[in-house]
Each structure stands twice: as structure tokens, then as C-alpha cells.
Amino acid sequence: MNERILEQTVVSAGPLQSLTPEELRLDSEPLTIDPRPKPVRAWVRFGPKPLLVDAVAVRWTADAVGVVFSIRETEYRAWVWASAVTPVQRTP
């Protein structure tokens, strides 16, 4: 998505949404932390507005993925459902 559109959405749509502790169940679900984050495309939400962003998957459970992405020079982190994430092949 165009960087300018992303930036405008971030400013106008509201705060970045992330899964809640109740949804994540980190106290009972195994957590994988990847020392070499994987590139992904992920659906995230700012307020009610969904956005597809280029991100990296830095951690995950069976049901959720922790992603990190940047818009302009601001880094964002969020937990999203695993089904909202698609792996991206790295170019050699």
C-alpha cells in the first residue's frame, strides 16, 4: 500500500489494535521467539480500519503472530491472528 495512504490512515483511524492477553493465552500456550524474524504480509487494524502491511514475524503461538512493521520512521508492534499473516519469500 502507498506509504502516504498508510500514514494518513494511522493519523486518522485511531490507535493500533492488538490481541488481548485473554486472546493470546500466553500463560498456557507455547511461545516461539525467532532470533531471525521472517518477512510477512499482515493485516493489522488502526482503530476500525484494516491495513495490509509488510512486516516481520518475531514471535508466535499456534493461533497468533507477533509482528513488527514501520510506517515512515515509526516502528509498530502488534499481535494478530495467525490467519491474518502470509509468509513472504526472501530474495537471495
Biopython code that builds the backbone (N, CA, C, O; Angstrom):
import numpy as np
from Bio.PDB.StructureBuilder import StructureBuilder

atoms = [
    (1, "MET", "N", (0.849, -1.175, 0.000)),
    (1, "MET", "CA", (0.000, 0.000, 0.000)),
    (1, "MET", "C", (0.894, 1.237, 0.000)),
    (1, "MET", "O", (1.984, 1.225, 0.571)),
    (2, "ASN", "N", (0.438, 2.268, -0.624)),
    (2, "ASN", "CA", (1.159, 3.521, -0.718)),
    (2, "ASN", "C", (1.476, 4.060, 0.682)),
    (2, "ASN", "O", (0.603, 4.119, 1.548)),
    (3, "GLU", "N", (2.737, 4.451, 0.888)),
    (3, "GLU", "CA", (3.172, 4.955, 2.205)),
    (3, "GLU", "C", (2.338, 6.148, 2.670)),
    (3, "GLU", "O", (2.030, 6.274, 3.855)),
    (4, "ARG", "N", (1.981, 7.009, 1.744)),
    (4, "ARG", "CA", (1.199, 8.192, 2.125)),
    (4, "ARG", "C", (-0.186, 7.803, 2.626)),
    (4, "ARG", "O", (-0.680, 8.373, 3.599)),
    (5, "ILE", "N", (-0.808, 6.837, 1.967)),
    (5, "ILE", "CA", (-2.124, 6.357, 2.405)),
    (5, "ILE", "C", (-2.000, 5.703, 3.780)),
    (5, "ILE", "O", (-2.837, 5.924, 4.654)),
    (6, "LEU", "N", (-0.957, 4.902, 3.967)),
    (6, "LEU", "CA", (-0.730, 4.281, 5.279)),
    (6, "LEU", "C", (-0.591, 5.342, 6.367)),
    (6, "LEU", "O", (-1.216, 5.244, 7.423)),
    (7, "GLU", "N", (0.227, 6.348, 6.106)),
    (7, "GLU", "CA", (0.456, 7.400, 7.098)),
    (7, "GLU", "C", (-0.835, 8.151, 7.423)),
    (7, "GLU", "O", (-1.106, 8.434, 8.590)),
    (8, "GLN", "N", (-1.625, 8.474, 6.414)),
    (8, "GLN", "CA", (-2.886, 9.173, 6.647)),
    (8, "GLN", "C", (-3.841, 8.317, 7.480)),
    (8, "GLN", "O", (-4.534, 8.832, 8.357)),
    (9, "THR", "N", (-3.877, 7.016, 7.206)),
    (9, "THR", "CA", (-4.750, 6.120, 7.958)),
    (9, "THR", "C", (-4.321, 6.042, 9.414)),
    (9, "THR", "O", (-5.159, 6.071, 10.315)),
    (10, "VAL", "N", (-3.015, 5.942, 9.645)),
    (10, "VAL", "CA", (-2.502, 5.875, 11.019)),
    (10, "VAL", "C", (-2.899, 7.122, 11.798)),
    (10, "VAL", "O", (-3.275, 7.029, 12.966)),
    (11, "VAL", "N", (-2.819, 8.279, 11.166)),
    (11, "VAL", "CA", (-3.138, 9.536, 11.833)),
    (11, "VAL", "C", (-4.631, 9.661, 12.106)),
    (11, "VAL", "O", (-5.026, 10.165, 13.158)),
    (12, "SER", "N", (-5.466, 9.208, 11.173)),
    (12, "SER", "CA", (-6.903, 9.482, 11.280)),
    (12, "SER", "C", (-7.753, 8.347, 11.849)),
    (12, "SER", "O", (-8.839, 8.609, 12.366)),
    (13, "ALA", "N", (-7.297, 7.102, 11.770)),
    (13, "ALA", "CA", (-8.175, 5.969, 12.095)),
    (13, "ALA", "C", (-8.201, 5.589, 13.569)),
    (13, "ALA", "O", (-9.161, 4.965, 14.021)),
    (14, "GLY", "N", (-7.186, 5.943, 14.317)),
    (14, "GLY", "CA", (-7.165, 5.571, 15.724)),
    (14, "GLY", "C", (-5.958, 4.714, 16.047)),
    (14, "GLY", "O", (-5.122, 4.470, 15.176)),
    (15, "PRO", "N", (-5.851, 4.248, 17.296)),
    (15, "PRO", "CA", (-4.664, 3.518, 17.729)),
    (15, "PRO", "C", (-4.567, 2.120, 17.101)),
    (15, "PRO", "O", (-5.567, 1.531, 16.690)),
    (16, "LEU", "N", (-3.348, 1.621, 17.043)),
    (16, "LEU", "CA", (-3.093, 0.266, 16.572)),
    (16, "LEU", "C", (-3.764, -0.724, 17.519)),
    (16, "LEU", "O", (-3.617, -0.629, 18.737)),
    (17, "GLN", "N", (-4.493, -1.664, 16.954)),
    (17, "GLN", "CA", (-5.170, -2.688, 17.745)),
    (17, "GLN", "C", (-4.283, -3.927, 17.835)),
    (17, "GLN", "O", (-3.568, -4.246, 16.885)),
    (18, "SER", "N", (-4.323, -4.618, 18.958)),
    (18, "SER", "CA", (-3.560, -5.841, 19.165)),
    (18, "SER", "C", (-4.436, -6.828, 19.924)),
    (18, "SER", "O", (-5.367, -6.428, 20.623)),
    (19, "LEU", "N", (-4.139, -8.108, 19.789)),
    (19, "LEU", "CA", (-4.903, -9.101, 20.536)),
    (19, "LEU", "C", (-4.715, -8.892, 22.036)),
    (19, "LEU", "O", (-3.671, -8.410, 22.476)),
    (20, "THR", "N", (-5.706, -9.249, 22.796)),
    (20, "THR", "CA", (-5.671, -9.070, 24.250)),
    (20, "THR", "C", (-4.967, -10.252, 24.913)),
    (20, "THR", "O", (-4.814, -11.303, 24.290)),
    (21, "PRO", "N", (-4.535, -10.100, 26.164)),
    (21, "PRO", "CA", (-3.949, -11.226, 26.884)),
    (21, "PRO", "C", (-4.885, -12.440, 26.941)),
    (21, "PRO", "O", (-4.430, -13.581, 26.871)),
    (22, "GLU", "N", (-6.178, -12.190, 27.067)),
    (22, "GLU", "CA", (-7.135, -13.295, 27.097)),
    (22, "GLU", "C", (-7.143, -14.059, 25.779)),
    (22, "GLU", "O", (-7.262, -15.284, 25.767)),
    (23, "GLU", "N", (-7.015, -13.334, 24.670)),
    (23, "GLU", "CA", (-6.979, -13.980, 23.361)),
    (23, "GLU", "C", (-5.661, -14.717, 23.137)),
    (23, "GLU", "O", (-5.647, -15.787, 22.528)),
    (24, "LEU", "N", (-4.556, -14.157, 23.624)),
    (24, "LEU", "CA", (-3.240, -14.758, 23.418)),
    (24, "LEU", "C", (-3.000, -15.993, 24.276)),
    (24, "LEU", "O", (-2.380, -16.953, 23.818)),
    (25, "ARG", "N", (-3.481, -15.979, 25.508)),
    (25, "ARG", "CA", (-3.295, -17.092, 26.442)),
    (25, "ARG", "C", (-1.815, -17.477, 26.598)),
    (25, "ARG", "O", (-1.478, -18.661, 26.609)),
    (26, "LEU", "N", (-0.948, -16.486, 26.716)),
    (26, "LEU", "CA", (0.486, -16.753, 26.826)),
    (26, "LEU", "C", (0.861, -17.495, 28.100)),
    (26, "LEU", "O", (1.943, -18.075, 28.188)),
    (27, "ASP", "N", (-0.023, -17.478, 29.082)),
    (27, "ASP", "CA", (0.250, -18.213, 30.316)),
    (27, "ASP", "C", (0.041, -19.717, 30.150)),
    (27, "ASP", "O", (0.462, -20.496, 31.005)),
    (28, "SER", "N", (-0.606, -20.134, 29.054)),
    (28, "SER", "CA", (-0.851, -21.561, 28.858)),
    (28, "SER", "C", (-0.463, -22.075, 27.465)),
    (28, "SER", "O", (-0.466, -23.284, 27.234)),
    (29, "GLU", "N", (-0.131, -21.176, 26.545)),
    (29, "GLU", "CA", (0.235, -21.566, 25.177)),
    (29, "GLU", "C", (1.747, -21.451, 24.984)),
    (29, "GLU", "O", (2.350, -20.487, 25.457)),
    (30, "PRO", "N", (2.372, -22.414, 24.300)),
    (30, "PRO", "CA", (3.805, -22.289, 23.988)),
    (30, "PRO", "C", (4.061, -21.081, 23.091)),
    (30, "PRO", "O", (3.271, -20.777, 22.197)),
    (31, "LEU", "N", (5.164, -20.406, 23.340)),
    (31, "LEU", "CA", (5.544, -19.212, 22.596)),
    (31, "LEU", "C", (6.887, -19.461, 21.917)),
    (31, "LEU", "O", (7.836, -19.908, 22.561)),
    (32, "THR", "N", (6.968, -19.174, 20.624)),
    (32, "THR", "CA", (8.225, -19.259, 19.877)),
    (32, "THR", "C", (8.711, -17.846, 19.615)),
    (32, "THR", "O", (7.964, -17.009, 19.109)),
    (33, "ILE", "N", (9.972, -17.580, 19.964)),
    (33, "ILE", "CA", (10.607, -16.297, 19.670)),
    (33, "ILE", "C", (11.709, -16.582, 18.661)),
    (33, "ILE", "O", (12.634, -17.346, 18.939)),
    (34, "ASP", "N", (11.607, -15.969, 17.498)),
    (34, "ASP", "CA", (12.527, -16.242, 16.402)),
    (34, "ASP", "C", (13.700, -15.268, 16.435)),
    (34, "ASP", "O", (13.488, -14.057, 16.361)),
    (35, "PRO", "N", (14.940, -15.769, 16.547)),
    (35, "PRO", "CA", (16.089, -14.862, 16.530)),
    (35, "PRO", "C", (16.333, -14.266, 15.143)),
    (35, "PRO", "O", (17.072, -13.291, 15.004)),
    (36, "ARG", "N", (15.710, -14.856, 14.116)),
    (36, "ARG", "CA", (15.825, -14.346, 12.743)),
    (36, "ARG", "C", (14.415, -14.133, 12.204)),
    (36, "ARG", "O", (13.878, -15.001, 11.515)),
    (37, "PRO", "N", (13.811, -12.989, 12.512)),
    (37, "PRO", "CA", (12.423, -12.736, 12.114)),
    (37, "PRO", "C", (12.180, -12.979, 10.628)),
    (37, "PRO", "O", (13.039, -12.721, 9.785)),
    (38, "LYS", "N", (10.987, -13.482, 10.335)),
    (38, "LYS", "CA", (10.602, -13.843, 8.972)),
    (38, "LYS", "C", (9.754, -12.749, 8.334)),
    (38, "LYS", "O", (8.868, -12.203, 8.992)),
    (39, "PRO", "N", (10.008, -12.414, 7.051)),
    (39, "PRO", "CA", (9.179, -11.412, 6.373)),
    (39, "PRO", "C", (7.780, -11.960, 6.106)),
    (39, "PRO", "O", (7.607, -13.115, 5.717)),
    (40, "VAL", "N", (6.787, -11.099, 6.325)),
    (40, "VAL", "CA", (5.384, -11.477, 6.133)),
    (40, "VAL", "C", (4.602, -10.279, 5.607)),
    (40, "VAL", "O", (5.082, -9.146, 5.618)),
    (41, "ARG", "N", (3.391, -10.558, 5.148)),
    (41, "ARG", "CA", (2.377, -9.526, 4.909)),
    (41, "ARG", "C", (1.328, -9.794, 5.981)),
    (41, "ARG", "O", (0.918, -10.938, 6.175)),
    (42, "ALA", "N", (0.898, -8.759, 6.669)),
    (42, "ALA", "CA", (-0.032, -8.952, 7.791)),
    (42, "ALA", "C", (-1.148, -7.917, 7.756)),
    (42, "ALA", "O", (-0.931, -6.746, 7.446)),
    (43, "TRP", "N", (-2.345, -8.383, 8.082)),
    (43, "TRP", "CA", (-3.476, -7.479, 8.268)),
    (43, "TRP", "C", (-3.444, -6.971, 9.697)),
    (43, "TRP", "O", (-3.486, -7.754, 10.646)),
    (44, "VAL", "N", (-3.369, -5.658, 9.844)),
    (44, "VAL", "CA", (-3.413, -5.018, 11.157)),
    (44, "VAL", "C", (-4.566, -4.018, 11.140)),
    (44, "VAL", "O", (-5.110, -3.698, 10.084)),
    (45, "ARG", "N", (-4.928, -3.531, 12.322)),
    (45, "ARG", "CA", (-6.006, -2.541, 12.411)),
    (45, "ARG", "C", (-5.539, -1.322, 13.194)),
    (45, "ARG", "O", (-4.951, -1.421, 14.271)),
    (46, "PHE", "N", (-5.831, -0.167, 12.601)),
    (46, "PHE", "CA", (-5.696, 1.094, 13.317)),
    (46, "PHE", "C", (-7.119, 1.564, 13.541)),
    (46, "PHE", "O", (-7.819, 1.918, 12.592)),
    (47, "GLY", "N", (-7.552, 1.569, 14.804)),
    (47, "GLY", "CA", (-8.968, 1.816, 15.072)),
    (47, "GLY", "C", (-9.767, 0.745, 14.351)),
    (47, "GLY", "O", (-9.427, -0.435, 14.442)),
    (48, "PRO", "N", (-10.818, 1.122, 13.636)),
    (48, "PRO", "CA", (-11.621, 0.132, 12.919)),
    (48, "PRO", "C", (-11.097, -0.174, 11.509)),
    (48, "PRO", "O", (-11.670, -1.010, 10.810)),
    (49, "LYS", "N", (-10.013, 0.493, 11.085)),
    (49, "LYS", "CA", (-9.538, 0.411, 9.702)),
    (49, "LYS", "C", (-8.498, -0.701, 9.519)),
    (49, "LYS", "O", (-7.428, -0.639, 10.124)),
    (50, "PRO", "N", (-8.795, -1.727, 8.687)),
    (50, "PRO", "CA", (-7.792, -2.767, 8.414)),
    (50, "PRO", "C", (-6.793, -2.299, 7.355)),
    (50, "PRO", "O", (-7.160, -1.635, 6.386)),
    (51, "LEU", "N", (-5.522, -2.658, 7.559)),
    (51, "LEU", "CA", (-4.459, -2.328, 6.612)),
    (51, "LEU", "C", (-3.583, -3.556, 6.394)),
    (51, "LEU", "O", (-3.275, -4.279, 7.341)),
    (52, "LEU", "N", (-3.185, -3.792, 5.153)),
    (52, "LEU", "CA", (-2.232, -4.851, 4.833)),
    (52, "LEU", "C", (-0.850, -4.220, 4.782)),
    (52, "LEU", "O", (-0.607, -3.314, 3.985)),
    (53, "VAL", "N", (0.065, -4.701, 5.637)),
    (53, "VAL", "CA", (1.395, -4.100, 5.743)),
    (53, "VAL", "C", (2.483, -5.148, 5.538)),
    (53, "VAL", "O", (2.269, -6.339, 5.764)),
    (54, "ASP", "N", (3.644, -4.684, 5.109)),
    (54, "ASP", "CA", (4.845, -5.517, 5.091)),
    (54, "ASP", "C", (5.406, -5.497, 6.500)),
    (54, "ASP", "O", (5.582, -4.432, 7.092)),
    (55, "ALA", "N", (5.683, -6.668, 7.030)),
    (55, "ALA", "CA", (6.124, -6.762, 8.420)),
    (55, "ALA", "C", (7.110, -7.910, 8.564)),
    (55, "ALA", "O", (7.453, -8.572, 7.584)),
    (56, "VAL", "N", (7.562, -8.141, 9.785)),
    (56, "VAL", "CA", (8.316, -9.344, 10.123)),
    (56, "VAL", "C", (7.621, -10.017, 11.293)),
    (56, "VAL", "O", (7.114, -9.359, 12.201)),
    (57, "ALA", "N", (7.609, -11.344, 11.251)),
    (57, "ALA", "CA", (7.052, -12.129, 12.346)),
    (57, "ALA", "C", (8.178, -12.410, 13.328)),
    (57, "ALA", "O", (9.148, -13.086, 12.985)),
    (58, "VAL", "N", (8.057, -11.899, 14.540)),
    (58, "VAL", "CA", (9.127, -12.031, 15.526)),
    (58, "VAL", "C", (8.833, -13.080, 16.588)),
    (58, "VAL", "O", (9.744, -13.566, 17.258)),
    (59, "ARG", "N", (7.559, -13.426, 16.738)),
    (59, "ARG", "CA", (7.156, -14.453, 17.711)),
    (59, "ARG", "C", (5.791, -14.973, 17.330)),
    (59, "ARG", "O", (5.045, -14.316, 16.604)),
    (60, "TRP", "N", (5.461, -16.163, 17.826)),
    (60, "TRP", "CA", (4.149, -16.714, 17.517)),
    (60, "TRP", "C", (3.759, -17.812, 18.481)),
    (60, "TRP", "O", (4.590, -18.402, 19.172)),
    (61, "THR", "N", (2.458, -18.064, 18.499)),
    (61, "THR", "CA", (1.861, -19.212, 19.182)),
    (61, "THR", "C", (1.146, -20.011, 18.088)),
    (61, "THR", "O", (1.272, -19.693, 16.905)),
    (62, "ALA", "N", (0.411, -21.025, 18.473)),
    (62, "ALA", "CA", (-0.341, -21.801, 17.489)),
    (62, "ALA", "C", (-1.405, -20.949, 16.801)),
    (62, "ALA", "O", (-1.767, -21.218, 15.656)),
    (63, "ASP", "N", (-1.912, -19.919, 17.495)),
    (63, "ASP", "CA", (-3.032, -19.135, 16.975)),
    (63, "ASP", "C", (-2.717, -17.695, 16.598)),
    (63, "ASP", "O", (-3.491, -17.072, 15.872)),
    (64, "ALA", "N", (-1.597, -17.148, 17.073)),
    (64, "ALA", "CA", (-1.325, -15.724, 16.909)),
    (64, "ALA", "C", (0.126, -15.483, 16.503)),
    (64, "ALA", "O", (1.004, -16.311, 16.745)),
    (65, "VAL", "N", (0.356, -14.318, 15.876)),
    (65, "VAL", "CA", (1.704, -13.939, 15.445)),
    (65, "VAL", "C", (1.986, -12.522, 15.932)),
    (65, "VAL", "O", (1.162, -11.623, 15.765)),
    (66, "GLY", "N", (3.149, -12.333, 16.531)),
    (66, "GLY", "CA", (3.617, -11.003, 16.907)),
    (66, "GLY", "C", (4.384, -10.415, 15.738)),
    (66, "GLY", "O", (5.403, -10.968, 15.322)),
    (67, "VAL", "N", (3.904, -9.294, 15.203)),
    (67, "VAL", "CA", (4.536, -8.684, 14.035)),
    (67, "VAL", "C", (5.104, -7.313, 14.388)),
    (67, "VAL", "O", (4.638, -6.633, 15.302)),
    (68, "VAL", "N", (6.124, -6.938, 13.629)),
    (68, "VAL", "CA", (6.739, -5.615, 13.748)),
    (68, "VAL", "C", (6.767, -5.023, 12.342)),
    (68, "VAL", "O", (7.142, -5.697, 11.383)),
    (69, "PHE", "N", (6.369, -3.762, 12.229)),
    (69, "PHE", "CA", (6.381, -3.089, 10.934)),
    (69, "PHE", "C", (6.614, -1.602, 11.157)),
    (69, "PHE", "O", (6.434, -1.085, 12.259)),
    (70, "SER", "N", (7.017, -0.930, 10.091)),
    (70, "SER", "CA", (7.281, 0.509, 10.179)),
    (70, "SER", "C", (6.438, 1.258, 9.162)),
    (70, "SER", "O", (6.217, 0.795, 8.042)),
    (71, "ILE", "N", (5.981, 2.410, 9.575)),
    (71, "ILE", "CA", (5.332, 3.354, 8.672)),
    (71, "ILE", "C", (6.071, 4.668, 8.866)),
    (71, "ILE", "O", (6.110, 5.241, 9.955)),
    (72, "ARG", "N", (6.655, 5.118, 7.762)),
    (72, "ARG", "CA", (7.607, 6.230, 7.799)),
    (72, "ARG", "C", (8.737, 5.813, 8.734)),
    (72, "ARG", "O", (9.391, 4.801, 8.478)),
    (73, "GLU", "N", (8.982, 6.540, 9.781)),
    (73, "GLU", "CA", (10.091, 6.174, 10.657)),
    (73, "GLU", "C", (9.613, 5.676, 12.016)),
    (73, "GLU", "O", (10.392, 5.608, 12.966)),
    (74, "THR", "N", (8.339, 5.331, 12.104)),
    (74, "THR", "CA", (7.786, 4.851, 13.366)),
    (74, "THR", "C", (7.617, 3.342, 13.309)),
    (74, "THR", "O", (7.028, 2.809, 12.369)),
    (75, "GLU", "N", (8.140, 2.653, 14.328)),
    (75, "GLU", "CA", (8.007, 1.197, 14.415)),
    (75, "GLU", "C", (6.771, 0.848, 15.235)),
    (75, "GLU", "O", (6.511, 1.450, 16.277)),
    (76, "TYR", "N", (6.020, -0.124, 14.753)),
    (76, "TYR", "CA", (4.814, -0.600, 15.424)),
    (76, "TYR", "C", (4.955, -2.082, 15.706)),
    (76, "TYR", "O", (5.607, -2.812, 14.959)),
    (77, "ARG", "N", (4.332, -2.523, 16.802)),
    (77, "ARG", "CA", (4.302, -3.939, 17.178)),
    (77, "ARG", "C", (2.876, -4.303, 17.538)),
    (77, "ARG", "O", (2.182, -3.554, 18.225)),
    (78, "ALA", "N", (2.448, -5.466, 17.063)),
    (78, "ALA", "CA", (1.092, -5.915, 17.376)),
    (78, "ALA", "C", (1.022, -7.438, 17.300)),
    (78, "ALA", "O", (1.792, -8.087, 16.592)),
    (79, "TRP", "N", (0.083, -7.974, 18.044)),
    (79, "TRP", "CA", (-0.283, -9.383, 17.926)),
    (79, "TRP", "C", (-1.522, -9.461, 17.049)),
    (79, "TRP", "O", (-2.493, -8.736, 17.264)),
    (80, "VAL", "N", (-1.480, -10.353, 16.052)),
    (80, "VAL", "CA", (-2.625, -10.571, 15.168)),
    (80, "VAL", "C", (-2.888, -12.076, 15.089)),
    (80, "VAL", "O", (-2.028, -12.886, 15.434)),
    (81, "TRP", "N", (-4.083, -12.433, 14.631)),
    (81, "TRP", "CA", (-4.390, -13.851, 14.440)),
    (81, "TRP", "C", (-3.490, -14.426, 13.354)),
    (81, "TRP", "O", (-3.175, -13.738, 12.382)),
    (82, "ALA", "N", (-3.080, -15.658, 13.506)),
    (82, "ALA", "CA", (-2.188, -16.309, 12.536)),
    (82, "ALA", "C", (-2.773, -16.293, 11.128)),
    (82, "ALA", "O", (-2.031, -16.198, 10.150)),
    (83, "SER", "N", (-4.076, -16.382, 11.019)),
    (83, "SER", "CA", (-4.716, -16.385, 9.696)),
    (83, "SER", "C", (-4.627, -15.023, 9.001)),
    (83, "SER", "O", (-4.946, -14.920, 7.817)),
    (84, "ALA", "N", (-4.204, -13.984, 9.713)),
    (84, "ALA", "CA", (-4.063, -12.646, 9.131)),
    (84, "ALA", "C", (-2.662, -12.410, 8.574)),
    (84, "ALA", "O", (-2.341, -11.305, 8.137)),
    (85, "VAL", "N", (-1.822, -13.463, 8.592)),
    (85, "VAL", "CA", (-0.416, -13.331, 8.198)),
    (85, "VAL", "C", (-0.096, -14.292, 7.053)),
    (85, "VAL", "O", (-0.480, -15.461, 7.074)),
    (86, "THR", "N", (0.619, -13.768, 6.052)),
    (86, "THR", "CA", (1.075, -14.585, 4.920)),
    (86, "THR", "C", (2.591, -14.460, 4.815)),
    (86, "THR", "O", (3.117, -13.349, 4.757)),
    (87, "PRO", "N", (3.305, -15.600, 4.789)),
    (87, "PRO", "CA", (4.764, -15.538, 4.633)),
    (87, "PRO", "C", (5.153, -14.935, 3.284)),
    (87, "PRO", "O", (4.429, -15.067, 2.297)),
    (88, "VAL", "N", (6.302, -14.276, 3.259)),
    (88, "VAL", "CA", (6.854, -13.702, 2.033)),
    (88, "VAL", "C", (8.213, -14.367, 1.800)),
    (88, "VAL", "O", (9.030, -14.478, 2.714)),
    (89, "GLN", "N", (8.434, -14.800, 0.573)),
    (89, "GLN", "CA", (9.725, -15.419, 0.254)),
    (89, "GLN", "C", (10.830, -14.370, 0.235)),
    (89, "GLN", "O", (10.688, -13.309, -0.373)),
    (90, "ARG", "N", (11.913, -14.679, 0.899)),
    (90, "ARG", "CA", (13.081, -13.774, 0.860)),
    (90, "ARG", "C", (13.774, -13.912, -0.478)),
    (90, "ARG", "O", (13.879, -15.010, -1.024)),
    (91, "THR", "N", (14.244, -12.798, -1.004)),
    (91, "THR", "CA", (15.009, -12.852, -2.243)),
    (91, "THR", "C", (16.473, -13.063, -1.892)),
    (91, "THR", "O", (16.990, -12.435, -0.968)),
    (92, "PRO", "N", (17.142, -13.946, -2.627)),
    (92, "PRO", "CA", (18.546, -14.253, -2.308)),
    (92, "PRO", "C", (19.484, -13.095, -2.516)),
    (92, "PRO", "O", (20.686, -13.225, -2.284)),
]
sb = StructureBuilder()
sb.init_structure("model")
sb.init_model(0)
sb.init_chain("A")
sb.init_seg("    ")
for serial, (resi, resn, name, xyz) in enumerate(atoms, 1):
    if name == "N":
        sb.init_residue(resn, " ", resi, " ")
    sb.init_atom(name, np.array(xyz, "f"), 0.0, 1.0, " ", f" {name:<3s}", serial, name[0])
structure = sb.get_structure()
